[in-house]
């Protein structure tokens, strides 16, 4: 099974590293930085990592969640809630966790505890499970019940014909 064709005309060509113009002198202040060309993909990947309680636990245990600069970065990432960006997210829980990280210092602190991390993970699983049931019903469980009730009906019919003979 082949994947979708990549339109190479839409992909910008990158300059080879050995052809960089070193004559340009860029002085950077602490508030300026050169942004990478794949910034969208990097931020998309990072924000989706926020949907993982294990990753949030890692951030909490390393102390990153308590740093003011990191919280400012999380504040910046709130643009992902806009419809033109949210359509690219595969894991929408990341937006919920982003909001919790920004608004709830207790949540940030408790993520460092393994039992709390496990609790958050189990609640996330139950949320997915409930959503799947709401969207898709019980799935095969209903089909199996229908098959077993049809088999019982067939057995009752056979018993009824045997008793009549």
N, C-alpha and C positions, 0 to 999 in steps of 0.2 A: 504494500500500500504506500504510494508515494505521497509526500507532503505537498503543500501548496507551492506553486511556482513563485520564485522571488523575482520581482520586477527590478532588474539591475539598473534601469534608467532612473528609478526613484531613490536609489542609494547614492549619497554624495561620495565623491572620491576623496580619499584622504591623501594628504601630502606625505611623501616619503620622509622619514626622519632625517636622512642625510641632506635634505634640501632646505633645512630651516634657515631663515634669514637671521643671522646673528648680529646684524647691524642695528637692529631695533633695540633700543635701550628702554626697558620697562622698569620703572621704579615703583615698587609696591608698598603701600602703607599697610598698617595692620588691618584696616577695614576693607582693603581691596584684595581680590584674588583672581586668578585666571580660572574660569570655569571650564570643566572638561566638555568635549563635544557630545559625550554620551551621558550628560547629566540627567536627562529624563529617565533613561534606563536605570541608572544608579539609584535615583530617588524612588523609582517604582519598586525596585528590588528591596530597598531598605524599608520602605513603609510596609510592604507586605510581610517582612520579617517580624514586624510588630504584632502580627496575628499569632505568633508562636509564644506560648507561655514559657517554654524552655529558654527561648532567646531573651525574653524579658527578665527572666531569673538571672541569666548571665549578666545582663546589663546592670541589674540591681546589685549582684554580688561583687562586681568590679567597681562599683561606686559611680558609674556613669550617670545613672538616673538622678543623682543628687547634684550634678554639676549644672550651674546656671547656663553655661553656653549650650549644653545639650538640650536643656529645656527650651531655650530660644530656638534651636533648630527644630524641635518638635512643633513649636508654635508656627514656624515658617511652613512646615509640612501640612498645615491645615488646608492649604489650597487643594489638596487631593479630595476634599469633600465636594468640590464643585462638579456639576454633571459632566463637563467636558473632560475631566480627569478621572472621575470615579468609574467610568466605563472601562478603564484599563485594568482595574483591580480584580484579581481572582479570589482574594481572601478579604471579604468586607469586614471581618472582625477586626482587622487592623485599624480601621477608623474608630471603632468603639474603644479599643485599647489606647489609641492615640488620645482620645478625649479623656479617658480615665487617667492616663499618665500626666496630662497637663493639669487636670482639675483636682486630683486627689493625691495628696502627699502620703496618706496612709497606705494607699494602694501601691505607690512606688516603694515605700519602705517594706511592706509585707511581702513583696515579690521576692525578696532575698531569702525568705523561708521556704524550704522544700515542701512542707505540708500545704502551704498556701498556693504555691505554684501548681501542685498536684490538684488542689481543689479547683483552681481556675481552669486547668486543663480538662478536668472531668465536666465542669459546667459548660465549657465550650463544646465538648462532645455531645452532651445532652441537648444543647441548643441545636446543633446540626441534626441530631437524630429526630428531634421534634419537628424541625423544619421539613425534613425529608418526608416524614409521615404526613404532614399537612399538605405538602405539594403533591406527593405521589401515592398517598394512601399506604396501605399495608403491603402492597406488592404481592410477592409470591405467597404470603401467608393466606390471603383471601382466596387465591386460586387453589391452594391445597385444601382449604376448608370446603370450597365448592366441590372439589373432586371427591372428598371423603363423604360429603352429604349425598352426592350423586351415587356413589358406590353403595351407601346404606339404602338409598331408594331402590336401586337395582336389586339388592339382596331381599328387600321387603317384597318386591314384585315377584321374585323367584319363589319365595316362601309362600306367597299367596297362590301362585299357580300350582305349586306342589300340593298344597292343602286341598285345592279344588279337584285334583285328579284322583 
